[in-house]
Amino acid sequence: MDKKQFAFGKDNFIWLAVSAAIIIIGFILVSGGKTTEETGFDPRIFDTRRLLIAPVVIMSGFGLVIYSILKKTKE
């Protein structure tokens, strides 16, 4: 039986899984807290974690997705 050629190798899938995990971690960092009529305004919505760290983590995850797609497979 012939071995089929895939566009991605094992390393590409590993990098893709790592980047997906980083993106999920970034979205977890940006989530949380809510404002209701009972509790009033929550000032934690403007903290450094949500405005600076989480977007950088998410964008680095998307950068790794691009890297995992463009990475050459070992032949």
VOBA-1610 file (N, C-alpha, C; in pm, whole numbers, padded with zeros to 5 digits, always signed):
BEGIN
Met+00085-00117+00000Met+00000+00000+00000Met+00090+00123+00000Asp+00059+00220-00087Asp+00138+00342-00095Asp+00111+00431+00024Lys+00217+00500+00064Lys+00205+00596+00173Lys+00154+00727+00114Lys+00044+00778+00167Lys-00014+00902+00116Lys+00069+01021+00162Gln+00080+01120+00078Gln+00151+01243+00111Gln+00050+01345+00165Phe+00075+01391+00285Phe-00009+01493+00346Phe+00060+01628+00333Ala-00019+01733+00334Ala+00038+01868+00323Ala+00114+01904+00450Phe+00068+01852+00565Phe+00133+01881+00693Phe+00201+01757+00746Gly+00310+01779+00816Gly+00378+01670+00884Gly+00341+01668+01031Lys+00404+01580+01105Lys+00376+01567+01248Lys+00411+01695+01323Asp+00524+01756+01287Asp+00565+01880+01354Asp+00464+01992+01332Asn+00408+02000+01211Asn+00309+02103+01184Asn+00186+02088+01272Phe+00141+01965+01290Phe+00025+01944+01375Phe+00054+01973+01521Ile+00175+01944+01564Ile+00213+01975+01703Ile+00214+02126+01723Trp+00275+02200+01629Trp+00276+02346+01640Trp+00134+02403+01633Leu+00050+02343+01552Leu-00089+02389+01541Leu-00164+02367+01672Ala-00142+02253+01737Ala-00208+02225+01864Ala-00158+02319+01974Val-00028+02346+01975Val+00028+02438+02075Val-00029+02579+02054Ser-00037+02623+01930Ser-00089+02756+01904Ser-00238+02765+01938Ala-00314+02660+01914Ala-00455+02660+01953Ala-00470+02669+02105Ala-00383+02600+02177Ala-00387+02608+02324Ala-00352+02748+02372Ile-00256+02814+02307Ile-00219+02951+02345Ile-00334+03047+02318Ile-00403+03029+02206Ile-00519+03115+02176Ile-00629+03095+02279Ile-00654+02972+02318Ile-00756+02945+02420Ile-00718+03008+02553Ile-00590+02999+02591Ile-00543+03063+02714Ile-00563+03214+02707Gly-00537+03273+02591Gly-00558+03417+02574Gly-00704+03456+02592Phe-00795+03376+02536Phe-00937+03407+02553Phe-00983+03386+02697Ile-00923+03292+02766Ile-00955+03275+02908Ile-00907+03396+02988Leu-00790+03449+02952Leu-00738+03568+03021Leu-00828+03690+03000Val-00888+03702+02883Val-00969+03820+02855Val-01110+03807+02913Ser-01152+03688+02950Ser-01288+03669+03000Ser-01298+03700+03149Gly-01419+03695+03198Gly-01444+03710+03341Gly-01513+03839+03375Gly-01579+03837+03487Gly-01647+03955+03538Gly-01762+04000+03451Lys-01863+04050+03513Lys-01975+04104+03439Lys-02036+04219+03518Thr-02103+04307+03450Thr-02167+04420+03512Thr-02318+04399+03506Thr-02379+04405+03622Thr-02524+04393+03629Thr-02579+04514+03702Glu-02708+04526+03699Glu-02771+04639+03768Glu-02752+04626+03919Glu-02745+04505+03969Glu-02732+04484+04113Glu-02593+04517+04163Thr-02491+04471+04089Thr-02353+04491+04136Thr-02295+04623+04092Gly-02350+04685+03989Gly-02298+04811+03940Gly-02180+04791+03847Phe-02105+04897+03825Phe-01991+04895+03732Phe-01873+04821+03793Asp-01811+04737+03714Asp-01695+04660+03759Asp-01569+04724+03699Pro-01487+04792+03780Pro-01368+04859+03725Pro-01258+04762+03680Arg-01271+04633+03713Arg-01169+04537+03672Arg-01171+04510+03523Ile-01271+04562+03452Ile-01278+04541+03308Ile-01164+04614+03236Phe-01105+04714+03298Phe-00999+04792+03237Phe-00862+04761+03296Asp-00842+04641+03348Asp-00711+04610+03406Asp-00612+04567+03297Thr-00487+04559+03336Thr-00378+04530+03242Thr-00390+04392+03179Arg-00439+04297+03254Arg-00452+04161+03202Arg-00544+04157+03081Arg-00656+04226+03088Arg-00754+04223+02979Arg-00718+04314+02863Leu-00653+04425+02891Leu-00624+04521+02785Leu-00489+04503+02719Leu-00393+04440+02785Leu-00259+04429+02729Leu-00212+04285+02714Ile-00216+04209+02822Ile-00158+04075+02821Ile-00239+03979+02733Ala-00370+03976+02750Ala-00453+03882+02674Ala-00445+03904+02523Pro-00454+04028+02473Pro-00441+04044+02327Pro-00304+04004+02274Val-00199+04029+02350Val-00065+03988+02306Val-00055+03836+02300Val-00113+03767+02398Val-00111+03621+02399Val-00192+03566+02281Ile-00308+03625+02253Ile-00391+03580+02142Ile-00321+03603+02009Met-00262+03720+01990Met-00194+03749+01864Met-00070+03661+01846Ser+00000+03630+01954Ser+00113+03538+01941Ser+00065+03398+01903Gly-00051+03358+01953Gly-00108+03230+01914Gly-00143+03227+01767Phe-00200+03335+01715Phe-00230+03342+01572Phe-00102+03346+01489Gly+00001+03411+01541Gly+00131+03409+01473Gly+00187+03269+01464Leu+00172+03191+01571Leu+00217+03053+01568Leu+00134+02966+01472Val+00007+03000+01455Val-00074+02928+01357Val-00016+02952+01217Ile+00016+03075+01187Ile+00076+03106+01057Ile+00209+03034+01041Tyr+00291+03032+01147Tyr+00418+02961+01141Tyr+00397+02812+01117Ser+00299+02754+01186Ser+00277+02610+01170Ser+00227+02575+01030Ile+00157+02666+00966Ile+00111+02642+00829Ile+00227+02655+00730Leu+00312+02754+00750Leu+00419+02783+00654Leu+00544+02699+00676Lys+00554+02630+00789Lys+00674+02552+00821Lys+00688+02435+00722Lys+00808+02418+00671Lys+00835+02307+00578Lys+00835+02177+00654Thr+00780+02074+00592Thr+00781+01942+00655Thr+00911+01872+00623Lys+00954+01786+00714Lys+01074+01708+00692Lys+01040+01592+00599Glu+01123+01570+00502Glu+01096+01461+00406Glu+01191+01347+00420
//
